[in-house]
Amino acid sequence: MRYPRDLAGYGPNPPHANWPGGANIAIQFVLNYEEGGENNVLHGDQASEAFLSDVVGAAPWPGARHWNIESMYEYGARAGFWRLHRLFTQARLPVTVYGVATALMRAPQQVQAMLDADWEIASHGYKWIEHKDMERQEEAAQIAQAVRLHTVATGSRPLGWYTGRCSVNTVDLVSEQGGFAYISDTYDDDLPYWRVHNAKPQLIIPYTLANNDMRFVTASGFANGEEFFQALKDSFDCLYREGAEGSPKMMSIGLHCRLVGQPGRFEGLKRFVDYIQGFDKVWVAKRIDIARHWADHHPYQPPQLAPSQMDAESFMAIFGGVFEHSPFIAQRAWEAELGPANDSPLGIHFALRNQFRMASDDERLGILNAHPDLAGKLAAAKRLTADSTSEQASAGLDALTDDERETFTELNTRYVEKFGFPFIIAVRDNTKASILEAFKNRLQNDRATEFATACAQVERIAQLRIEALYAG
C-alpha cells in the first residue's frame, strides 16, 4: 500500500530560504478577488452563494437569488477593493491577487487598477464554487477555461494558481495543465517545496487560513480589527524571531475585498502594515517573486532514494539484506504502508524496524541466529556477507592475534551455550576493546534481557547499513 500524504516535509532542519537582502521573513499579501464569480443563478448556477459572507450560517437558496449576500459581495467590488488598493499602493507594497476568472471578466476597472499597480494576478479558478464533488474531467475543463478567460481579461496567462474550494484532484490537475510557476492549494508548510506528479516537479507555495480575514465570518474567528491585527502581529513576531535565529520562513496573509475591506476590520490590517514597516530585514513580495527565488536558490533535486516509489524488485535489491539473511522483513515493509515519510534513512529504517518488532519471537530468534559469530569460523573462511565483512573489519576483527582469536572463540562458545544465539553488537559503534568488554558484561544477563539487547543491536546494525546505503 502506498500512502500519498507527506507528513514529513522538511523535518527538523528546513532549508535556509536565503531571502533577498538576508531578510528574516518573506511576507506575502494575497487579495482574493471573487466578487462576480460566486454562486448565482444569474451565472448559471443551481443556487445562491452561502460562503464567506456576513450572513453567518447562511444556506444556499436553490433556484433563487439571495439579495443580501449578493449585495455583500458587491460591496467588496464597489468599495472594499478600492480601500485596499489605496492602502497597498500608498504603502508601495506588492500584492498577489487570486482572481476568479469570471469575476475578472466582470471587473474592468479593478483589473486595470491591479495592472497599473503592477500586482501579480494569479488564477483563483474559473468560478468561485465548490469543487469537491466535481468529476475529474469537468474540473480539468474548468481549469483550462479559467486560464483562457484569465488571459483574455488580464492580457497574460496566470503563473500562479489557487482554487481554494478545491477537490482532492485539483493540485494534480493543475500540475497536468502545466505552465504554472507555483500552486497554492495546500496549507502544510511555512516554506515552498517541490511536489512530483507524473514524474514532473511542481513548486508548491502553501497558503493560509489562519492569517486570513475569512475568520471574521467563521466560528471562533476575529470579532474586530484589533483581534485580526494581534493575530497577524503574533505570527509575524514568531516567524521574524525564527528568521533572526537562522531559519527564515514566509508568512502568507489572506484578504477579501468584502471582508477586511469593511472599515472597522480594515483598521486592523492597516495597523499591521504600519507595524511591519518598523522592521528591517523584511521582504514583502509577490508570490511569483517567491516562486522565482525558490526555483533559483532551491531548484528541484530528485531524491537519492525514494523507497515508497520503488517496485518490489528494486526495493528488495536495495533493502532486502539490511536484516542479515532475512529478506522477509523488507518484503513485509514493501507490502505494508509506505509513504513520503519513509523516503529518508530514518523513515525507511522506521518501516523495516517496525516489521522486525512485529515479527514473532521465533522469527526474531531466527534473525539473531542468522548473524555470524564475531571473528568466528565464517569470517576465517571468508563466508560473511559483504556488510558483515566490512563491519567486522571496521573494528579490526579481521586482523586479530592468535590470543585475541582464542579469546573471541571462547566468549562466542560461552555466549551461544547460555543464550542460544550468537553475540550481536553494532561493531561500527565500537572498538575491539569495547566489544570485548560488552561481551563479558552481557554474559551476566538473563536470557530475556539479553534477547532484548541483541534485538536492539540488530536494529542499530540495520540503521547503520541504511545510512551507508544513502551515503553511498
N, C-alpha and C positions, 0 to 999 in steps of 0.2 A: 504493500500500500504506500502510495506517495502522498505526503501531506503538504499541500501547496502553501500554507501560510508561513511567513517568515517571522518567527518570534525571537530571532537572534539579533538581526540588524548589525550595527557596528560593535555591539557589546561594550565592554568597559573602556575601550580605547578607540574612540571615534577619530577619524582623520582630522588634522588641523585644517580648518577651512581656508586659511590664508586669504581672508577677505582683503580687498584693496585698502591700501594705507594702513595695514596692520590693525584693522578695525576689530573691536571685541565682539561686535554683534552686527548682523545684517538685518535691517528692518524692512518689511515689505507690506505696504498698504494695498489692499485689494478692494476695489469698489465694484460690487455686484450690480450690474445693470440688467434688471429683469422686467421692468415696467413695460407692459405692452406685449410681453411674451408669455404671460401667465395663463393658466386655465381660464377659458372664457368661451361661452357658446358662440360669441362673435368670431372666435378664432377656429371654429370647427370642432371644439372640444365638447365632451358629453356633459360637463358640469362646470360650476363656478369654482374659482380658486378658494382655498381654505388655509393655505400655508403661509407662515411668516407675515402676519398682519396683526393689527391691534384688536381684531375680534378674536380674542384668545379662546381656543376651544372650538373655533368655527368648523362646520362640516360642509362638504361640497353640496351645492344645490343642483341635483340632476335636471338637466334641460332648462335651467333658468340662470339669469344673471343675478349676481349678488352686488347690488348697487353700492353698499357701504364699502365692501372690500375693493371693488373696482376703484372707488374714489380714493381709498388709501394708497393704492398703487399709483394712481395718477398724481398724488401729492409728491411721491418720490421723483417722478419725471418733471413735474412743473416747478417744484420748489426745493425739495431736498437735494437734488443733483446740483443745482446752482450754488447752494450754500456750501456744499462740499468742494465744488470746483473752485470757489473763491478761496477757501481755506488752503488748499494744496497749491494752487498757483501763486498765491501771495507768499506762502512759505517756501516756494520754489522746491517742493518735494515731489519726486516722481511717483507715479501711481500705475498700477496694473488694473485694468478694467476686465472683469469677467462679463462679457457681453453676450446675452442670448440673441441669436441671430434674428429672430422675428421681432424682438424688441428693438434692435438696432435699426431694422428696416422701417420702424415707425418713429425714429428719433433723429431727424436730420440735424436739428440744432445741437443736440447733445453730442452726436458723433463728431460734428465739426469742431466742437469745443474740445473734445478729447484729442483729436488730431492736432489742433492748434497748440495744445499744451504738451504735445509730444508724449502723451500717455501711451503705454502699451495696451492694445485691445486684444485680449485673449478670448478664445471661444468658451461660452458658457452653454453650449448646446444649441439645438435648433429651436426648441420651445422650453419654457420653464415648467416642465411637467414631470410626473413620476415615471421612472424607467424600470423599476424593479420587476414588473411583470411583462415587460415588453419582449416580444420574440427577438431572438438574436439578429435575424435578417432585417427586421424592421428597424432595430436600433442602429445597425450599420448603415442603413439607408439614410436615417436621420442625421447621423454624424457627417456623412458626405454632403447632405443638403445644408447642414449648418456651415460647413466650410465654404460651400458655393455662395450662400447668401451673405456670409460674413465678408467675403471678398468683394462682393457687389457693394455692400454698404460702406466698407472702410477703404477700399482700394487695394488691399493686400490680404493674403490669406493669413489666418491666425497661426502663430508659432507655439502658443500655449493652449492647454485645454483643461477645463474643469466642468463636469456635468453637475455635480452636487447631488441631485436626486437620482443617483446612478443605479445601475444594476450590477450584478456580480460579473457581467461580461464587459462592462464599459471600458476598463483600462486595457483589456486585451484588444477590444475592437478599435479603440483609438490608436493603439500601437500598430495594428494591422493597417489602418488607414494611412499612416505614415506622414512624414513631413513635419512632425511636431518636435520642437526642441525640448519640451517637457510636458508632463501630465501631472495634474494636482489632485486627482480623486483618491487621495489617501490622507490619513491623519496620524501617521505612525512614526514620525521622527522629527527631530529639530534640525536635521540636515538633509540635503538632497542625497539621492542614491540611485544606482542603476538597477533596473529590473529587466530580466531577459525574458522575452516571449518569442516563440518560434525562432529561437537561436539568434535573435537580434536584441541588442541592448537598447533600452529606452530610459531616459532620465526621468526620475520622479522628483518633484518638488512638493513635499507634503504641505497640506493646508491646515486650517484650524477651525474648530467650532467652539473653542474655549475663549480665545481672544476675538470674539465675534459678536457684533451687535444683535445677532439673532436672539441672544439671550435676554433682550428687552421684552420679548414676546413669548418666552418659554418658561416652564416651571423652574423654580429655583434660579431665576435669572437676575438681571440687573433691574433694580427699581427706579434708578435715576442715573443721570450722567456721572455723578460723583462715584457711584459704585463701578461704573464702566472704567473711569479713569483709574481707580485704585487697582482694579484687576490688571489693566494694561501696565501700570507702573510696577506692580509686583512682578509680573512676568519679565518686564524689561530689566528690573534690578537683578533678578536671579540670573538671567542669561548674560547680562553685561558682566557680572561678577565672575561667572564661569569663563567668559572670554578673557577677562583680565588674568585669570589663573591658568590660561593656556589652552582652553578648549572652546573656541568661538563657535557660536551657533547662529541660527536665523530665527526671526520672530515674524510670523505672519499675523496680520490684523485684518479681519473680515468686516466689511461695511456694506450697508444697503441704503440706497437713497431715501426710501420711505421710512426707515427705522432711525438710524443715527442722524438722518437729515432733519429730524424734528428738533426744534430749538433747544429744549431742555436737555435732551440727550447729546446734542451736538456739543454743548459746552464741555462735557467730559472728554470728548475726543480732542477738542481744541486745547484743553489743559494738558493732555498728553503730548500733543505736538509741541507745545511750548516747553514741556518738561525735557524732552529728549534733546532739544536744541541747546541745553546747558551742558551737554557732554561732548567730549572729543571721542575719537575712535568709534564713531557710529556711521555705518554705511547704510543709507536709505536708498533702496534700489528698486528697479522694476524686476518682475520675475524673470523676464527674458535676460536681463543682465546677470542675474544669479545663475541662470542656466548656462550662459556662455562662459561665465567664470568657472563654474564647476567642470564643464567639459574641457576647458583649457588646463586647469590645475589638478583635476582628479578624473582623467579620462578613464573610460571603462577598461578594466583589467580582468580578463577571464580567470575564473578560479583555477588554482593549480590542480586541485582535485575536488570534484563535486560528487560525493558518493550517492546522494539522493537522486542524481540524474543518470546513474550508470545502469546498464543492463546487468543481468545476473552474472554472465560470463566475465565481464570486465571487473565487476565488484569482487568476485571470488578470486580472480587472478591477483588482485592487489591486496585484499584483506583476508583471504582465506587462510593464510599462515600466521596471522597475528597471534592467535592462541595455538600453542605448539601442537602440531599434528591433530588439530581439532577443527576442521573446516566447517563443521555443523554449526558452530557459533556464528560465523559470518553468514552462513546460509540463512539462519533464523533471523539475523538482523536485517538482511536484504528483504526477506519476506514480511517483516513487520513494518511498522510505520517509520518511514524516513522522510525528512523534510529539509528545508534550507538550514535549520538549526543544527543539522548533523554534518554540514559541509565545512567542517573545520577539524583540526586534530582533536580538540576537546569533544566536539559534537559526535564524531564517529566513534571515538573511544567510549563515550557515554552509551551509544547504541549497542556496541559489542559487549561492553562490560555488563549492561543490563541483561543481555541474553545469558551471559555466564552466570550471573546471580540468580536468574530464573531457572537455570538447569537443575536437575535433580542432584542429590548428594552423590549418587553413583556416577552420574555424568561428570560432575566436577572432580571426583576422585580419579576418573579416567583421564581427565586433562592433567591433573597433577602427575599421574604416572606416565604421561606422555613426555614429560620433561626428563632430560638426561641427568645423570649424576654429574656433579661438578668435578671436572678434571678426572672423569671416570673412564671406563673402557671404551665407550663410544667415541670420546674425544681422542683417546690414544689411537683408535682405529680410523680417525678422521671420518666418522659417520654421523656427525652432528649436522643439523640444518645450518644453512648459511648464517641465519640470525644468531643461533646459539654459538656457532664458532666465533663470530665477531664479538659477541657479548663476553664469552669466556676469555678471549684474548685481551679484551679491554682492561681486565684486572690482572693480566699476566698469568692466567691459569693454564695457558698453553706452553709455559716455559718454567715449569716447577723443577726444583731439585729433587733428587731421589727421596730425601727425607720428607719434603713437603708433599710429594705424591703419596708417600706411605701414610702420612697424617690424614690427607683427604680421603684415602681409601678406607681407613679405619673409621673416620667420622661418618662417611656415607653408609657404611655397613651398619653401624650402631643406630643411625637415624632411621634407616629403612626397616630394620628389625623392630624398632619401637613403634613407628607410626604407620608403616605400610605404604609409604610413598616417599619419593626422593626429596632431599632438601632443596628448596627453591628459594632463590633470593634474586632481586634485581641487581645483577652484577655491575651494571653501569653506574649504579649509585654508590658503589663500594670499592674498597681496595682489597688486596689479598689478606691483609691483616684484619680488616673489619669483617670480612667474610668468615674467617676462622673464629673470630670472637663470637659472631652471631651464631655460628654452627654450635659452639659449645654451650652458649646461653639457651638456645632454643631446644636443645636436648633435654632441658629441665622441665619443659612444658608438659601439660597433659595433652592427650590426643585432640580433644575438641579445640583447645586454644591453638594448638599447632596447625590444625586443619584450617582454621580461620586465618591464621598468619600466612600460611602458604598460599591460600586463595588471594589474599590481599597482595602478595608478591606477584602472583600470576597477573593480576590486574595492572600492577605497576609495570611489569615487563611489556605487557600489551601496549600500554600508554607510550612507553619509550620507543617501541617499534613503530607505532603510528607516527610519532613525532619525527622519527628518522625518515619515514616514507615522504612526509611533507617537506622535510628539509632537503631531501634528495631531488 
